[in-house]
Amino acid sequence: MIEEKIKSLRDDLNKYSYNYYVLDNPLISDYEYDTLYKELEALESEHPELITPDSPTQRVGGISTGFTEHKHKYRLYSLDNTYNAEELCKWYERVQKECGEKVELVCELKIDGLAIALTYKDGMFTTGVTRGDGVTGENITQNLKTIKAIPLKLFKSADVEVRGEIYMPKTSFEKLNEEFLQNGEKVFANPRNAAAGSLRQLDSSITAKRDLSMFTYTAIIEKADFEPKTHWDAIQYIKELGFKTNPHIRLVDDIEGAIQFCKDWETKRFDLNYATDGVVIKVNRFDYQRELGFTARAPKWATAFKFPPEEISTKLIDIELGVGKTGAVTPVAVLEPVNLAGSVVSRASLHNFDEIQRLDVRIGDRVLIKKAAEIIPKVIKVADTEGHEKLSVYEPDDICPECGSKLVTKEGEVNLFCVNPSCPAVLKAKLEYWVSKEAMDIDFIGPSVIAQMYELGLVKTPVDFYKLTYDDFLKLDLVKDKSATNMYKSIQESKTKSFARFLTGLSIKMVGKETAEIIANEFSNLEGLYSASKEQLAETEGVGEKIAKEIYEFFHDKNNILMLNEFKNLGFEFKNDNVLKTDELQGKTFVLTGTLTTMTRDEAGDKIKMKGGKTSSSVSKNTSYVVAGANPGSKLDKAEKLGVIILDEEGFLKLIGEI
């Protein structure tokens, strides 16, 4: 009797969950669901021998000590990109030539999330793995079990591996960031980052609270009662198994239908409650897919059409000046709020004063703005010249907006500078940079928290972070016990970060992440830098006289020496992460440009350095290779003019021995 009751509750709850999270068609209220769930939980507590893997109570587990690597049984390939109708037609011509006739296509929205592979044996969910590099990912099964759109048991018995995209709805993303702000915690940059951060929580109960979902887009069927002949039929079968698929999918006769689908969604996508950055177009028939095959990195039978960055005009209301960690003053356009690429934009970059002069933008102009890589809004030109000449030419103020000091120009620089070492804006910018991902990567400490700390007199230099007590954090607005603990712990744990990160965070003029890594490899500790002469520093490959001068002066400044000694006394343990593994690329300099698909540019740079090579941010006659991803920009043009060897992503992977 009890066994039947538990089975009935389990089946009902799974049905209600499927209708709510997959079909978006709730059959009962949340209260009724919670009541049934508590009843099942109580019965299973009394009879643990009757708990089954597909029980709703098994979705949230405990705390993991870490994620293990897992080799994919079937490789997860990347997709080649197309950016316009002409490129789509060329791709289709190649497909048609290979197949010998007109080919049906399936068009699906490209979800901006994280690719996941799920394995089911006899209809039961067994393993969930991140894409990783396509060959090896991380086993995050327990966290994936918390996502209600992922069935723990299929409606039919089958051995199948499905691929899908984990995403966070935009409304959930906004709500999560609002909560983080109220708690003084670091917010996520976009829904994709929020989904990634939520999936990699060691405590699966945190993942369960993050409102993640998944669209399933393909399946490899090993054993089932049905063998689809086309991708379209496979999608219908996936739905029958109990998976959530994206409703905006279209079967078209040819490439013209696919182009129309892309046009339809170029603006409609902004009305969706999830992020999408393009359309995936696939050959429908599986026999044609097998015939077309793969390149080293992507299927020939599919392509991704990427939506162009949106451009829109709006009014330039004002130009504000921001002061950075070096004292450089940067102009920012204050705009009449406008919806751009799915978000409201009211500020945009103007880069520097030379750019304002070049564009001849004036307060009161209508300007055209766009998002670079759909992230950073920037002003690109004056959109409406009518009335432009009647507006006043912009002249920058020569007084620092933060401290009132006179701004100065520096030889060879396009910015104005505040040279007051006590300028609050400069000090806060240095503190913000210290905790940033590029430097010490300290979680939970964002700009709003730093502003409060500064105003309360708790921090003025980075070393002050490490003198804070738990009680100091409780003085901040909206910070409670848990947030205070997280902040304190995150700061203290950063003491073991690498020497290169430490040097990056010091905000030494002209020393960014790349230069800091070079210095950390050459001089492995502070003592080595204290004793290094300007000549020794300048002789370091990749440094040079100007940077050497800045480094030397920084490490011989009395105030800086006092601060650095405080760091040592506070227990910093400098590590060198950039241990040379091979010398295959010794003496080779790489410039990375554009967007890579199998890794980030930072990851590519790490691979180069581990093989003895080095990276640079600019192309010169000394550059050995330029690695060009999608949208490479002016660096590619310069490389062509100088005759530098240009590698696409596939060529780069071959060079470093990864394919």
C-alpha positions in Angstrom: 0.0 0.0 0.0 2.8 2.5 1.0 4.8 1.5 -2.1 1.8 2.2 -4.4 1.2 5.5 -2.6 4.8 6.6 -3.1 4.8 5.5 -6.7 1.5 7.4 -7.4 2.9 10.6 -5.7 6.2 10.3 -7.7 4.4 9.8 -11.0 2.0 12.7 -10.4 4.7 15.1 -9.3 6.8 14.2 -12.4 3.8 14.8 -14.6 3.1 18.2 -13.0 6.7 19.2 -13.2 6.8 18.3 -16.9 3.7 20.3 -17.7 5.1 23.3 -15.7 8.7 23.4 -16.8 8.6 21.8 -20.3 5.2 22.5 -21.7 4.7 25.8 -19.7 1.2 24.6 -18.9 0.8 24.2 -15.1 -1.9 21.7 -14.1 -2.0 22.6 -10.3 -1.0 25.5 -8.1 2.5 25.9 -6.5 0.8 25.3 -3.1 -0.8 22.0 -4.2 2.5 20.9 -5.7 4.5 21.7 -2.5 1.9 19.8 -0.4 2.2 16.7 -2.5 6.0 17.0 -2.5 6.2 17.2 1.3 3.9 14.2 1.6 6.3 12.2 -0.7 9.3 13.5 1.2 7.8 12.3 4.5 6.9 8.9 3.2 10.4 8.4 1.7 12.0 9.5 4.9 10.1 6.7 6.7 10.8 4.2 3.9 14.2 5.0 2.3 14.3 1.6 0.7 11.5 2.8 -1.7 13.4 5.9 -3.0 14.1 5.6 -6.7 16.5 7.7 -8.9 13.6 9.4 -10.7 11.9 10.7 -7.6 11.5 14.5 -7.5 13.2 14.5 -4.1 16.5 13.3 -5.6 17.0 16.4 -7.7 18.9 18.3 -5.0 21.9 16.5 -3.5 24.8 17.5 -1.2 28.0 19.4 -1.6 30.7 18.2 -4.0 34.4 18.5 -3.4 35.0 19.3 -7.1 34.1 18.3 -10.7 35.9 15.4 -12.4 36.9 15.3 -16.1 34.8 13.1 -18.3 35.7 12.1 -21.9 32.7 12.4 -24.3 31.7 9.2 -26.0 30.7 11.3 -29.0 32.6 14.5 -29.7 30.8 17.8 -29.4 31.8 19.8 -32.5 31.8 23.6 -32.9 29.9 25.3 -35.7 31.3 27.4 -38.6 29.8 30.9 -38.7 28.2 32.9 -41.4 27.3 36.6 -41.2 25.2 37.4 -44.2 22.9 36.0 -46.9 25.8 35.7 -49.4 27.8 33.5 -47.1 24.7 31.4 -46.4 24.2 30.9 -50.1 27.8 29.8 -50.6 27.5 27.3 -47.8 24.3 25.9 -49.3 25.9 25.7 -52.8 28.6 23.5 -51.4 26.0 21.3 -49.6 23.9 21.0 -52.8 26.9 20.2 -55.0 27.9 17.4 -52.6 24.4 16.0 -52.3 23.5 16.4 -55.9 20.0 17.9 -55.4 18.0 20.5 -53.6 18.3 20.0 -49.8 15.8 20.6 -47.0 17.0 22.5 -44.0 16.0 22.9 -40.4 16.3 26.3 -38.8 16.6 26.8 -35.0 17.4 29.7 -32.8 21.0 29.6 -31.4 20.6 29.9 -27.7 23.3 31.9 -25.9 23.9 29.4 -23.1 26.1 26.4 -22.2 26.3 23.2 -24.3 25.6 20.1 -22.3 25.6 16.3 -23.1 23.2 14.1 -21.2 23.3 10.3 -21.2 20.3 8.0 -20.5 20.4 4.3 -20.1 17.1 2.4 -20.2 15.4 5.7 -20.0 17.1 6.8 -16.8 19.4 9.9 -16.5 22.9 8.7 -15.7 25.5 11.3 -16.6 25.6 15.0 -17.5 28.8 16.6 -18.8 29.8 20.1 -19.9 31.0 20.6 -23.5 34.6 21.5 -22.4 36.8 21.4 -25.4 34.4 19.1 -27.2 36.4 16.0 -26.4 36.6 16.2 -22.6 34.2 18.1 -20.3 33.3 18.1 -16.6 30.9 15.8 -14.9 28.2 18.0 -13.3 25.5 15.4 -13.1 24.3 16.3 -9.6 23.8 20.0 -10.5 22.0 19.1 -13.7 19.6 17.0 -11.8 18.3 20.1 -10.1 17.1 21.5 -13.4 13.4 20.7 -13.8 13.5 20.8 -17.6 15.8 17.8 -17.6 13.9 14.6 -17.1 15.3 12.1 -14.6 13.3 9.3 -16.3 12.2 9.4 -20.0 8.6 8.6 -21.1 10.0 5.7 -23.1 12.9 3.3 -22.4 15.8 4.2 -24.5 19.6 4.5 -24.6 20.3 7.9 -25.9 22.7 10.9 -25.5 21.1 14.2 -26.0 22.7 17.6 -26.4 21.1 20.8 -25.2 21.8 24.4 -24.1 21.5 25.4 -20.5 20.2 29.0 -20.1 18.9 31.4 -17.5 15.7 33.4 -18.4 16.3 37.1 -18.6 13.8 37.8 -15.9 15.5 35.3 -13.5 18.9 36.9 -14.4 17.6 40.4 -13.4 16.1 39.1 -10.2 19.3 37.3 -9.2 21.5 40.4 -9.9 19.0 42.5 -7.9 19.4 40.1 -4.9 23.2 40.2 -5.2 23.2 43.9 -5.3 21.1 44.1 -2.1 23.5 41.7 -0.4 26.6 43.6 -1.6 27.7 40.7 -3.8 29.3 40.7 -7.2 26.7 40.7 -10.0 26.9 38.7 -13.2 27.6 40.4 -16.5 24.9 38.6 -18.6 22.5 35.6 -18.4 25.1 33.3 -19.9 27.7 34.1 -17.2 25.0 33.7 -14.6 24.0 30.2 -16.0 27.7 29.2 -16.1 28.4 30.3 -12.5 25.2 28.6 -11.3 26.1 25.3 -13.0 29.6 25.2 -11.4 28.4 25.5 -7.8 29.9 22.8 -5.6 26.7 23.0 -3.5 23.9 21.7 -5.8 21.2 23.3 -3.6 22.5 26.7 -4.8 22.2 25.6 -8.4 18.6 24.5 -7.7 17.6 28.0 -6.6 19.0 29.7 -9.8 16.0 28.9 -12.1 18.0 27.3 -14.9 16.4 25.6 -17.9 17.4 23.8 -21.0 16.4 23.5 -24.7 17.4 20.1 -26.2 18.5 20.3 -29.8 19.8 16.9 -30.9 20.1 13.3 -29.9 22.3 10.3 -30.7 20.0 7.3 -30.3 21.8 4.0 -29.5 18.8 1.9 -28.6 15.1 2.9 -28.9 11.8 1.9 -30.4 12.2 4.5 -33.2 15.1 5.4 -35.6 14.5 8.8 -37.1 15.7 9.4 -40.7 15.8 13.2 -40.4 16.7 15.9 -37.9 13.1 17.2 -37.9 11.8 13.7 -37.0 14.5 13.4 -34.3 13.3 16.7 -32.7 9.7 15.3 -32.6 11.0 12.1 -31.0 13.0 14.1 -28.4 9.8 15.8 -27.4 8.0 12.5 -27.0 10.8 11.3 -24.7 10.0 14.3 -22.4 12.6 16.9 -23.3 12.0 20.6 -23.7 12.7 21.8 -27.3 12.6 25.3 -28.6 9.2 26.0 -30.1 10.8 28.4 -32.7 12.0 25.8 -35.2 11.2 25.7 -38.9 11.6 23.1 -41.7 12.3 24.9 -45.0 12.7 23.7 -48.6 16.0 25.5 -49.4 18.3 28.4 -48.4 15.8 31.1 -49.3 13.5 29.8 -46.5 16.5 29.8 -44.1 17.4 33.4 -45.0 13.8 34.4 -44.4 13.8 32.7 -41.0 17.0 34.7 -40.1 15.4 37.9 -41.1 12.2 37.2 -39.2 14.2 36.7 -35.9 16.7 39.5 -36.3 14.5 41.8 -34.2 11.8 39.4 -32.8 14.5 37.8 -30.7 14.6 40.7 -28.3 11.0 39.9 -27.2 12.1 36.5 -26.0 12.8 35.8 -22.3 16.2 34.2 -23.1 19.3 35.3 -25.0 19.9 34.2 -28.6 22.7 35.4 -30.8 21.9 33.7 -34.1 20.3 30.8 -36.0 21.6 27.3 -36.5 20.8 25.9 -39.9 21.2 22.1 -40.4 20.7 19.7 -43.4 17.6 17.8 -42.5 18.3 14.3 -43.8 20.7 12.2 -41.8 22.0 10.3 -44.8 23.1 13.6 -46.3 24.7 14.6 -43.0 26.7 11.4 -43.0 27.7 12.0 -46.7 28.8 15.6 -46.0 30.8 14.6 -42.8 33.0 17.0 -40.7 36.0 19.2 -41.0 38.5 19.0 -38.1 36.4 21.2 -35.9 32.8 21.5 -37.4 30.1 19.6 -39.3 29.9 20.5 -43.0 26.1 19.9 -42.8 25.4 22.8 -40.4 26.3 26.4 -40.0 25.5 29.2 -37.5 24.2 32.5 -38.9 25.2 35.2 -36.4 23.0 38.2 -36.0 24.7 41.5 -36.8 25.3 44.0 -34.0 22.3 46.3 -33.8 22.8 50.0 -34.5 20.3 52.7 -33.5 20.2 56.5 -33.2 19.5 58.5 -30.0 20.2 61.9 -28.6 23.6 62.8 -26.9 22.5 64.6 -23.8 25.9 65.2 -22.2 29.5 64.1 -22.0 30.7 63.0 -18.6 34.3 62.4 -17.6 35.5 59.3 -15.8 38.8 59.0 -14.1 40.7 55.7 -14.3 43.4 54.0 -12.2 46.2 55.7 -14.0 44.5 59.1 -13.7 43.5 59.1 -17.4 40.3 61.0 -18.0 37.9 59.2 -20.3 34.8 60.8 -21.9 31.5 58.9 -21.7 28.4 59.7 -23.7 25.2 60.2 -21.7 22.3 59.3 -24.0 18.6 59.5 -24.2 17.7 55.9 -23.1 17.1 53.6 -26.1 16.6 49.8 -26.5 19.7 48.3 -28.2 20.2 44.6 -28.8 17.7 43.7 -26.1 18.8 46.1 -23.3 18.2 49.7 -22.4 21.3 51.8 -23.1 21.8 55.2 -21.6 25.6 55.5 -21.7 28.2 54.7 -24.3 32.0 54.9 -24.8 33.6 57.8 -26.6 37.1 56.3 -26.0 39.1 59.5 -25.8 39.1 63.2 -26.8 40.8 62.6 -30.1 37.8 60.3 -31.0 35.4 63.1 -30.1 37.2 65.5 -32.4 37.4 62.9 -35.2 33.7 62.1 -35.0 32.9 65.8 -34.3 30.1 64.8 -31.9 28.5 67.6 -30.0 26.1 67.7 -27.0 22.6 67.8 -28.5 23.5 65.7 -31.6 21.6 62.6 -32.7 24.3 59.9 -32.7 24.4 56.4 -34.0 25.4 53.8 -31.4 26.1 50.1 -31.6 27.2 47.3 -29.3 30.7 45.9 -30.0 30.3 42.1 -29.8 26.8 42.8 -28.5 28.2 43.9 -25.1 29.8 47.4 -25.0 27.8 50.3 -26.4 29.8 52.8 -28.4 29.1 56.0 -30.4 30.1 55.4 -34.0 29.0 58.7 -35.8 26.7 61.6 -35.9 23.4 60.2 -37.2 21.6 63.5 -38.2 23.6 66.4 -39.5 20.6 68.8 -39.6 21.2 71.4 -36.9 24.7 70.0 -36.1 26.6 73.2 -37.1 24.5 75.3 -34.7 25.7 73.2 -31.7 28.8 74.2 -29.8 32.0 72.2 -30.5 32.9 70.1 -27.5 35.8 71.4 -25.4 36.9 69.2 -22.5 37.1 70.7 -19.0 40.6 71.0 -17.6 39.6 70.4 -14.0 39.3 66.9 -12.6 35.6 66.1 -12.0 36.4 64.2 -8.8 39.1 66.2 -6.9 39.2 69.6 -8.7 42.9 69.3 -9.6 44.1 70.8 -12.9 44.2 68.2 -15.6 47.4 67.9 -17.6 48.4 66.5 -21.0 51.3 64.0 -21.4 53.6 63.7 -24.4 52.4 61.0 -26.7 49.0 60.5 -24.9 45.6 61.3 -26.2 44.0 61.6 -22.8 44.0 64.3 -20.2 45.4 63.2 -16.8 44.7 63.9 -13.1 48.1 63.7 -11.5 46.8 64.1 -7.9 47.9 60.8 -6.2 45.1 61.2 -3.6 42.3 61.7 -6.1 39.3 59.6 -4.8 38.5 58.4 -8.4 42.0 57.1 -9.0 42.2 55.4 -5.6 38.7 53.7 -6.1 39.6 52.7 -9.6 42.8 51.0 -8.4 40.8 49.2 -5.7 38.2 48.0 -8.3 41.0 46.8 -10.6 42.7 44.9 -7.7 39.6 42.8 -7.2 38.8 42.4 -10.9 38.9 39.1 -12.9 42.1 40.2 -14.7 43.9 40.9 -11.4 43.2 39.2 -8.0 39.8 37.8 -9.1 38.1 38.5 -5.7 34.4 37.6 -5.6 31.6 39.5 -3.8 33.5 42.9 -3.8 32.1 45.1 -6.6 32.2 48.9 -7.3 29.3 49.7 -5.0 30.8 47.9 -2.1 34.2 49.5 -2.7 32.5 53.0 -2.9 31.0 52.3 0.5 34.2 51.0 2.0 36.1 54.1 0.7 33.5 56.6 2.1 33.6 54.9 5.5 37.4 55.1 5.5 37.9 51.3 5.6 40.1 51.1 2.5 42.3 53.4 0.5 44.9 51.1 -1.0 44.6 47.4 -1.9 46.5 46.3 1.2 43.7 47.7 3.3 41.4 44.9 2.1 43.4 42.4 4.1 43.1 44.4 7.3 39.3 44.3 7.3 37.6 42.3 10.0 34.3 40.5 9.8 32.7 43.3 11.8 33.9 45.9 9.2 31.8 44.3 6.5 28.7 44.5 8.7 29.0 48.3 8.6 28.1 48.2 4.9 24.5 48.8 3.8 22.4 45.7 3.3 25.3 43.4 4.3 24.3 40.5 6.6 26.1 37.6 8.2 26.4 35.4 5.1 27.6 38.2 2.8 30.1 39.4 5.4 31.5 35.9 5.7 31.7 35.5 1.9 33.5 38.9 1.4 36.0 38.2 4.2 36.8 34.7 3.0 37.2 35.7 -0.6 39.7 38.4 0.3 41.7 36.2 2.5 41.8 33.4 0.0 43.3 35.7 -2.6 46.6 35.8 -0.6 47.6 32.6 -2.4 47.0 33.9 -6.0 49.9 34.0 -8.4 52.7 36.5 -8.4 51.6 37.6 -11.9 48.1 38.4 -10.7 49.6 40.3 -7.8 51.7 42.4 -10.1 48.8 43.0 -12.4 46.6 44.3 -9.5 49.2 46.8 -8.4 48.2 49.1 -11.4 51.8 49.9 -12.3 51.6 52.2 -15.3 52.0 50.4 -18.7 52.0 47.0 -16.9 48.9 45.0 -17.8 48.2 41.2 -17.6 50.6 40.2 -20.3 53.6 42.3 -19.1 53.0 41.2 -15.5 53.2 37.5 -16.6 56.5 38.2 -18.3 57.9 40.0 -15.2 56.7 37.3 -12.9 58.5 34.6 -15.0 61.7 36.6 -15.0 61.7 37.9 -11.4 59.8 35.4 -9.3 59.5 37.5 -6.1 59.5 41.1 -4.8 63.1 40.9 -3.7 64.1 40.3 -7.4 62.2 43.4 -8.5 63.6 45.5 -5.7 67.2 44.7 -6.7 66.7 44.8 -10.5 68.3 47.7 -12.3 66.5 49.7 -15.1 68.9 48.0 -17.6 68.0 44.5 -16.3 64.3 45.3 -16.6 64.7 46.8 -20.1 66.6 43.8 -21.3 63.7 41.5 -20.4 62.1 40.4 -23.7 58.7 42.2 -24.1 59.5 45.0 -21.6 61.7 47.7 -23.1 63.0 51.0 -21.7 59.7 52.9 -21.1 58.0 50.1 -19.2 61.3 49.3 -17.3 61.4 53.0 -16.1 57.8 52.7 -14.8 58.5 49.4 -13.0 61.8 50.6 -11.5 60.2 53.8 -10.2 57.3 52.0 -8.7 59.5 49.6 -6.8 61.7 52.4 -5.5 58.9 54.6 -4.3 58.9 54.8 -0.5 55.1 54.7 -0.1 55.0 51.7 -2.5 57.7 49.9 -0.6 55.8 50.4 2.7 52.7 49.0 1.1 54.5 45.9 -0.4 56.1 45.1 2.9 52.7 45.2 4.5 51.5 42.6 1.9 54.4 40.3 2.9 53.6 40.8 6.6 50.0 39.9 6.0 50.9 36.4 4.8 50.9 36.6 1.0 52.2 33.4 -0.7 53.3 34.2 -4.2 53.0 31.4 -6.7 54.1 31.3 -10.3 51.4 29.7 -12.4 53.3 30.2 -15.7 55.6 27.2 -15.4 57.1 26.4 -18.8 56.0 22.9 -19.8 57.7 22.7 -23.3 59.8 25.0 -25.5 58.0 24.2 -28.8 57.1 27.8 -29.4 60.2 29.4 -27.8 60.9 32.7 -29.4 57.6 32.9 -31.2 55.2 35.9 -30.6 51.5 35.6 -31.2 48.8 38.2 -31.6 45.2 37.0 -31.0 42.3 38.8 -32.6 38.6 38.1 -33.2 36.4 35.6 -31.5 37.6 32.0 -31.2 35.0 29.2 -30.9 36.8 26.4 -29.1 38.3 28.6 -26.4 38.7 32.2 -25.2 41.6 34.4 -26.2 42.9 34.2 -22.7 42.9 30.4 -22.8 44.6 30.5 -26.2 47.3 32.8 -24.7 47.8 30.4 -21.8 48.3 27.5 -24.2 50.9 29.5 -26.1 52.8 30.4 -22.9 52.8 26.9 -21.7 54.7 25.9 -24.9 57.3 28.6 -24.5 55.7 31.3 -26.8 54.5 34.7 -25.8 51.6 36.9 -26.7 51.3 40.6 -27.7 48.4 42.9 -28.0 49.8 44.6 -31.2 51.0 43.5 -34.6 54.6 44.4 -35.6 57.4 43.1 -37.8 58.4 41.0 -34.8 55.1 39.1 -34.7 55.5 35.5 -35.7 51.8 34.6 -36.1 48.4 36.3 -36.0 45.6 34.0 -34.9 42.4 35.3 -36.4 38.9 34.3 -35.2 35.6 35.8 -36.3 35.4 39.6 -36.7 39.2 40.0 -36.4 39.3 43.8 -37.1 42.3 46.0 -38.0 45.0 43.7 -36.6 44.4 41.3 -39.5 44.8 44.1 -42.0 48.1 45.1 -40.4 49.3 41.5 -40.4 48.6 41.2 -44.1 50.4 44.4 -44.9 53.5 43.3 -42.9 53.4 39.8 -44.4 52.9 38.1 -41.0 51.7 34.5 -41.0 48.0 34.4 -40.4 46.4 31.3 -38.8 42.7 30.5 -38.6 41.5 28.7 -35.5 42.0 25.3 -37.1 45.6 26.2 -38.2 46.4 27.4 -34.6 45.1 24.1 -33.1 47.2 22.1 -35.5 50.3 24.2 -34.7 49.9 23.6 -30.9 49.2 19.9 -31.6 45.6 19.8 -30.4 44.2 18.4 -33.7 
